[in-house]
Amino acid sequence: MLAPERQKIILKHLASSGIITTKQLSQLTGASLATLRRDLNLMDSQGLLKKTHGGAQSLQAPPTRPGIFPGLEYDPFLEYKDAIAQKALEFIDSNDIIFIGAGMTCNLLCRYLNESGLENLTIVTTNITGIIEVAQNPGISTLLLGGSVHAGVNHLETLDEYTIQTLEKLYFNKVFITVDGIDLNYGYSIINRAQLPLYNYLIQNSLQVYLLANEGKFNKRTFTRFSSLHEIPNIITNSCIDPRYLHYYQDHKIPVFTV
C-alpha cells in the first residue's frame, strides 16, 4: 500500500473516532510500525493531525455520536486508558470477587474481562456502562448496585446515600477505581462527592486496591478530596507521568505498574 493510500485511511479513521494507535493502523494497512511512525511524523508536520505517544489524534474533536452512552464521546486520553485497562487485567484471576468503579478506563477493563476467558468471576459495580460489556458472559456473575443514575463524561453510574448499605456484608479480593485529580499536596480527589463513602468503604474492605490513573489526572485538583497519596496501595499508570510522583510512590513503598 502506498503512502497516499495510508494517509487517506488515517484521516478517515480520525474523522470518525478522533484517535488511533499505530497498532490499529498496522492492522488496517498492513504496514510496519516504523513506516506508520514516519507517516504520522510527516502528517503532523503538514498540520493534518497531532502525533501522540503511540498514535495520533485529530486536530478537532469529531461530532459526538447519538446514543445514551457517554462512553462514545471523544476522549483524547483514550489510548492511555486502554493500555492501563489491559495492564489491570493482568491482576485479575478466575474465581476473584472484584469491584470495578466508573469511568472510561473501567469501561475498557470490563470489555477486556469479557474477552479474557476468565471463569467464575464476580463483578460488583456502580458502572452501568461497564456492566453492559460483561452482562451476557456466562463465566461472569454481575451485581449492579442501586442508586440514582449519574451521567459522567464517559460513563453512567448508579450512586446515592443508600448504595453503601448494599455493601455492608461484602468483601472483595480486588478493587479497581479511578479518581479525577492527583496532586502531591492535595492528594486524590473526585468530582462527585457521593462517591466518597463508597471509596472509603472499598479501601477498608478489600484485600487489594488498584488505582487506574492516566497522565491527564496528575497535577490536578477537583472538588472533593478523597485521600492522601499513600492510602491507595497499588497504582497502574502511564510511564510518562511527572517523575515527582514516581519518586513519591517509591519513597512510600507503593508499587507502581506502568504502561
C-alpha positions as CSV (number, residue, x, y, z in Angstrom):
1,M,0.0,0.0,0.0
2,L,1.4,3.4,-1.0
3,A,1.8,6.3,1.4
4,P,-1.1,8.4,0.0
5,E,-3.4,5.4,0.5
6,R,-2.3,5.0,4.1
7,Q,-2.8,8.7,4.7
8,K,-6.4,8.5,3.4
9,I,-7.1,5.6,5.8
10,I,-5.6,7.5,8.7
11,L,-7.6,10.7,8.1
12,K,-10.8,8.8,7.5
13,H,-10.4,6.9,10.8
14,L,-9.6,10.2,12.7
15,A,-12.6,11.9,11.2
16,S,-14.9,9.3,12.8
17,S,-13.2,8.4,16.1
18,G,-10.8,11.2,16.8
19,I,-7.8,9.0,17.8
20,I,-5.9,6.0,16.6
21,T,-2.9,3.9,17.7
22,T,-0.1,2.8,15.4
23,K,-1.0,-0.8,16.3
24,Q,-4.6,-0.2,15.0
25,L,-3.1,1.4,11.9
26,S,-0.8,-1.6,11.3
27,Q,-3.8,-3.9,11.4
28,L,-5.7,-1.6,9.0
29,T,-2.9,-1.1,6.4
30,G,-0.5,-4.0,6.9
31,A,2.4,-1.5,7.2
32,S,5.1,-1.8,9.8
33,L,5.1,0.3,12.9
34,A,8.3,2.1,11.7
35,T,6.6,3.0,8.4
36,L,3.5,4.3,10.2
37,R,5.5,6.4,12.6
38,R,7.1,8.1,9.6
39,D,3.7,8.7,8.1
40,L,2.4,10.3,11.3
41,N,5.5,12.4,11.6
42,L,5.0,13.7,8.1
43,M,1.3,14.3,8.5
44,D,1.9,16.1,11.8
45,S,4.4,18.4,10.2
46,Q,1.9,19.1,7.4
47,G,-0.8,20.1,10.0
48,L,-3.1,17.2,9.2
49,L,-3.1,15.6,12.6
50,K,-1.4,15.7,16.0
51,K,1.0,12.9,16.7
52,T,0.8,11.3,20.1
53,H,2.8,8.7,22.0
54,G,1.9,5.5,20.2
55,G,-0.5,7.0,17.7
56,A,-2.3,10.2,16.6
57,Q,-5.3,12.3,17.2
58,S,-7.5,14.6,15.2
59,L,-6.9,18.3,15.4
60,Q,-10.6,18.7,16.0
61,A,-12.9,16.6,18.2
62,P,-15.3,14.6,16.0
63,P,-19.0,15.1,16.3
64,T,-20.5,13.1,19.1
65,R,-22.4,10.1,18.0
66,P,-26.1,9.7,19.0
67,G,-26.9,7.3,21.9
68,I,-27.3,7.3,25.6
69,F,-23.8,6.1,26.4
70,P,-21.4,8.9,27.2
71,G,-18.5,6.5,26.6
72,L,-19.0,7.2,22.9
73,E,-17.7,10.8,23.4
74,Y,-14.3,11.9,22.1
75,D,-11.5,11.2,24.6
76,P,-8.0,12.5,24.0
77,F,-6.6,10.1,26.6
78,L,-8.3,7.0,25.2
79,E,-5.0,5.4,24.1
80,Y,-3.5,5.7,27.6
81,K,-6.7,4.5,29.3
82,D,-6.8,1.5,27.0
83,A,-3.3,0.5,27.9
84,I,-3.9,0.9,31.6
85,A,-7.1,-1.3,31.3
86,Q,-5.1,-4.0,29.6
87,K,-2.5,-3.9,32.3
88,A,-5.1,-4.1,35.1
89,L,-6.5,-7.3,33.5
90,E,-3.2,-9.0,34.4
91,F,-4.0,-8.7,38.1
92,I,-7.4,-10.5,37.8
93,D,-7.8,-14.3,38.1
94,S,-10.6,-16.7,37.7
95,N,-12.7,-17.0,40.9
96,D,-11.9,-13.5,42.0
97,I,-14.6,-11.3,43.6
98,I,-13.9,-7.8,42.4
99,F,-15.3,-4.3,42.5
100,I,-14.9,-2.1,39.4
101,G,-15.6,1.6,39.6
102,A,-16.9,4.0,37.0
103,G,-15.1,5.9,34.2
104,M,-13.8,5.1,30.7
105,T,-10.8,3.1,32.0
106,C,-13.1,0.9,34.0
107,N,-15.4,0.5,31.0
108,L,-12.5,-0.7,29.0
109,L,-11.4,-3.1,31.7
110,C,-14.9,-4.6,31.6
111,R,-14.6,-5.1,27.9
112,Y,-11.3,-6.9,28.3
113,L,-12.7,-9.0,31.1
114,N,-15.5,-10.1,28.7
115,E,-12.9,-11.3,26.2
116,S,-10.5,-12.8,28.7
117,G,-11.8,-16.3,29.2
118,L,-11.7,-16.0,33.0
119,E,-14.2,-18.2,34.8
120,N,-16.3,-17.9,37.9
121,L,-15.6,-14.2,38.2
122,T,-17.9,-12.0,40.3
123,I,-18.0,-8.3,39.5
124,V,-19.8,-5.8,41.7
125,T,-20.1,-2.3,40.3
126,T,-21.9,1.0,40.1
127,N,-20.9,1.4,36.5
128,I,-23.9,0.8,34.1
129,T,-21.8,1.4,31.0
130,G,-19.2,-1.1,32.1
131,I,-21.6,-3.8,33.2
132,I,-23.2,-3.9,29.8
133,E,-19.9,-5.2,28.5
134,V,-20.0,-8.3,30.7
135,A,-23.7,-8.9,31.4
136,Q,-24.1,-11.8,29.0
137,N,-20.9,-13.6,29.7
138,P,-21.7,-17.0,31.4
139,G,-18.4,-17.0,33.2
140,I,-19.0,-13.7,35.0
141,S,-21.6,-13.0,37.7
142,T,-22.6,-9.4,38.0
143,L,-24.1,-7.3,40.7
144,L,-25.1,-3.7,39.8
145,L,-25.5,-1.6,43.0
146,G,-28.7,0.5,43.1
147,G,-29.0,4.3,43.4
148,S,-29.8,7.4,41.4
149,V,-28.3,7.5,37.9
150,H,-25.4,9.9,37.3
151,A,-24.1,10.7,33.8
152,G,-20.4,11.4,33.8
153,V,-18.3,12.5,30.8
154,N,-17.8,8.9,29.7
155,H,-19.9,6.7,31.9
156,L,-23.3,6.1,33.6
157,E,-23.2,5.3,37.3
158,T,-25.8,4.4,40.0
159,L,-25.0,6.1,43.2
160,D,-26.6,7.7,46.2
161,E,-26.5,7.7,50.0
162,Y,-28.1,4.2,50.2
163,T,-25.6,2.5,47.9
164,I,-23.2,1.9,50.7
165,Q,-25.8,-0.1,52.6
166,T,-25.7,-2.8,50.0
167,L,-22.0,-3.3,50.5
168,E,-22.1,-3.7,54.3
169,K,-21.7,-7.6,54.1
170,L,-19.4,-7.7,51.1
171,Y,-15.6,-8.2,50.9
172,F,-13.6,-8.0,47.8
173,N,-10.4,-9.7,46.6
174,K,-9.6,-6.8,44.4
175,V,-10.9,-3.3,43.7
176,F,-10.2,-1.2,40.6
177,I,-11.1,2.5,40.8
178,T,-10.3,5.8,39.2
179,V,-10.1,9.4,40.5
180,D,-10.5,12.8,38.9
181,G,-7.4,14.5,40.3
182,I,-4.0,13.6,41.7
183,D,-1.9,16.3,43.4
184,L,1.3,15.8,45.5
185,N,0.0,18.1,48.3
186,Y,-3.8,17.8,48.0
187,G,-3.9,14.0,47.4
188,Y,-6.5,12.2,45.4
189,S,-9.7,14.0,44.6
190,I,-13.1,13.3,42.9
191,I,-15.7,15.4,41.3
192,N,-18.8,13.6,42.6
193,R,-18.7,13.7,46.4
194,A,-21.4,11.0,46.5
195,Q,-18.6,8.6,45.7
196,L,-16.7,9.4,48.9
197,P,-18.4,6.9,51.4
198,L,-18.2,4.2,48.7
199,Y,-14.5,4.7,48.1
200,N,-13.8,4.8,51.8
201,Y,-15.6,1.5,52.4
202,L,-13.8,-0.2,49.5
203,I,-10.4,0.7,50.8
204,Q,-11.2,-0.7,54.2
205,N,-12.9,-3.9,53.0
206,S,-10.7,-5.2,50.1
207,L,-7.6,-7.3,50.0
208,Q,-6.1,-5.3,47.2
209,V,-6.9,-1.9,45.8
210,Y,-5.7,-0.7,42.4
211,L,-5.9,2.9,41.2
212,L,-6.1,3.3,37.4
213,A,-4.8,6.7,36.6
214,N,-3.8,8.1,33.2
215,E,-1.4,11.0,32.9
216,G,-4.2,13.5,32.5
217,K,-5.2,13.1,36.1
218,F,-1.8,14.2,37.6
219,N,-1.1,17.7,38.8
220,K,-4.8,18.3,39.1
221,R,-7.3,19.1,42.0
222,T,-11.0,18.6,41.8
223,F,-14.0,19.2,44.1
224,T,-13.7,16.6,46.8
225,R,-10.5,15.4,48.4
226,F,-10.6,11.7,48.7
227,S,-7.4,10.6,50.4
228,S,-3.7,11.2,50.7
229,L,-1.5,9.6,48.0
230,H,-0.1,6.9,50.4
231,E,-3.6,5.5,51.2
232,I,-4.0,3.5,48.0
233,P,-1.6,0.7,47.8
234,N,-1.2,0.0,44.1
235,I,-1.1,2.3,41.1
236,I,-1.4,1.5,37.4
237,T,-0.5,4.4,35.2
238,N,1.5,5.7,32.2
239,S,5.3,5.6,32.2
240,C,5.4,9.3,31.1
241,I,3.8,10.8,34.2
242,D,5.6,13.5,36.2
243,P,8.6,11.8,37.8
244,R,7.9,13.6,41.1
245,Y,5.0,11.2,41.6
246,L,7.1,8.1,40.8
247,H,9.6,9.3,43.4
248,Y,6.8,9.8,46.0
249,Y,5.4,6.3,45.4
250,Q,8.9,4.8,45.6
251,D,9.7,6.7,48.8
252,H,6.4,5.4,50.3
253,K,7.0,1.8,49.0
254,I,3.8,1.9,46.9
255,P,4.0,-0.4,43.8
256,V,3.6,1.4,40.5
257,F,2.8,-0.6,37.4
258,T,3.5,1.4,34.2
259,V,2.5,1.0,30.6
